[in-house]
Amino acid sequence: MRRTLPLAFAAVALSCMGHPLTAPAPLSFHTARAPRDATQSAALALVSAGFRVTQTDSAGFALNASRTATHNANQDFVKCSLPAGSAAAANRETTLFISFRAAPMQEGSDVTIGSRVTTSYPGYAGTTMQVPPSDSVCVSNGAMERRLESSLR
C-alpha cells in the first residue's frame, strides 16, 4: 500500500493537468484558381465570417484578417485552455489573425494560410489580476483555415 500511494497521487495529478494547446500548422495547397480569383474568394469568405480584411501586398495576392470577440464569441474558430464557464473566460477577449497568400504557379496558385490567436483580459485591467496579452492561452481550431481551403479547391 505504501508503495502504490505515491503512484496513485502522481496518476491523479497528471490527469488533472491540462494538455497544452497546439496551434494548427499553416495550410499549404495548390488550387486551379488564378491568384487574383483565389484572393478575392478568400476575402469574401473572411468578411462573411466577421473578419476585418486588409491587403498586404501591392499585387493583391496576400491578405491579413482579424476577428476580435469577447467572452466565448470566437468559440467557432478558437480553442482555449481555460474552461468556457470560468471567470477568466467571462473576461476574455480573443483576436484570431489569419494570413493568406496566393503565389502564381502554372495552372493556378500555391496557397498558404496561417493563423495565430492573441488573448487578453480587459475586464481585469487596473486590478491585481491584470495579466498581459498572451499568444498561448488560445489557439485557432483550424475551422476558418479549412473553410478557406475547401472554398478554393
C-alpha positions, -999 to 999 in steps of 0.1 A, spaced: 0 0 0 28 24 9 45 18 -24 14 24 -45 2 56 -27 28 79 -44 20 63 -77 -17 70 -72 -10 106 -63 11 110 -94 -16 95 -116 -43 118 -102 -21 149 -106 -13 141 -142 -49 135 -151 -59 169 -136 -32 188 -156 -45 204 -188 -30 194 -221 -10 222 -238 -28 236 -268 -11 232 -301 -19 256 -329 -25 241 -363 3 241 -388 -1 265 -417 -20 250 -446 -3 249 -480 -20 236 -511 -24 241 -548 -56 254 -564 -65 257 -600 -77 292 -595 -57 322 -605 -41 341 -576 -64 371 -580 -95 349 -580 -83 329 -551 -75 360 -531 -109 376 -538 -127 344 -528 -107 342 -496 -115 379 -488 -152 373 -493 -152 342 -471 -133 360 -444 -156 391 -444 -187 368 -444 -173 352 -412 -169 386 -395 -132 392 -401 -117 426 -410 -95 421 -441 -66 441 -453 -45 436 -484 -8 433 -475 10 434 -509 8 456 -540 0 427 -563 -31 419 -543 -23 382 -536 -18 385 -498 -43 393 -471 -43 397 -433 -76 393 -415 -86 396 -379 -117 389 -358 -119 401 -323 -146 389 -299 -152 389 -261 -161 361 -238 -167 329 -259 -179 346 -291 -149 333 -311 -155 297 -300 -164 286 -335 -128 295 -345 -106 291 -314 -100 267 -286 -87 278 -252 -70 261 -223 -95 278 -198 -130 263 -194 -158 283 -212 -176 289 -179 -147 302 -159 -143 337 -147 -113 342 -170 -134 332 -200 -161 357 -190 -134 385 -191 -115 371 -221 -111 389 -255 -96 368 -283 -83 381 -316 -79 355 -344 -54 366 -371 -54 348 -404 -27 353 -430 -34 343 -466 -11 343 -496 -16 330 -532 15 326 -553 11 324 -590 21 290 -604 15 272 -637 -22 262 -639 -33 281 -608 -18 292 -574 0 278 -545 -19 290 -514 -6 293 -478 -29 300 -449 -16 307 -414 -31 318 -381 -24 329 -345 -46 340 -316 -39 367 -291 -59 366 -258 -63 395 -234 -84 401 -203 -97 437 -205 -121 430 -175 -91 427 -152 -74 459 -163 -63 480 -134 -68 452 -109 -43 429 -92 -55 401 -115 -44 421 -146 -22 399 -170 -5 408 -202 -19 396 -235 -9 360 -245 -4 341 -277 -6 307 -259 -39 306 -239 -60 302 -270 -51 289 -305 -70 285 -337 -90 253 -340 -84 253 -378 -120 258 -388 -115 290 -407 -84 277 -424 -102 246 -435 -132 267 -447 -109 287 -469 -92 257 -482 -125 239 -491 -138 270 -508 -107 272 -531 -105 235 -540 
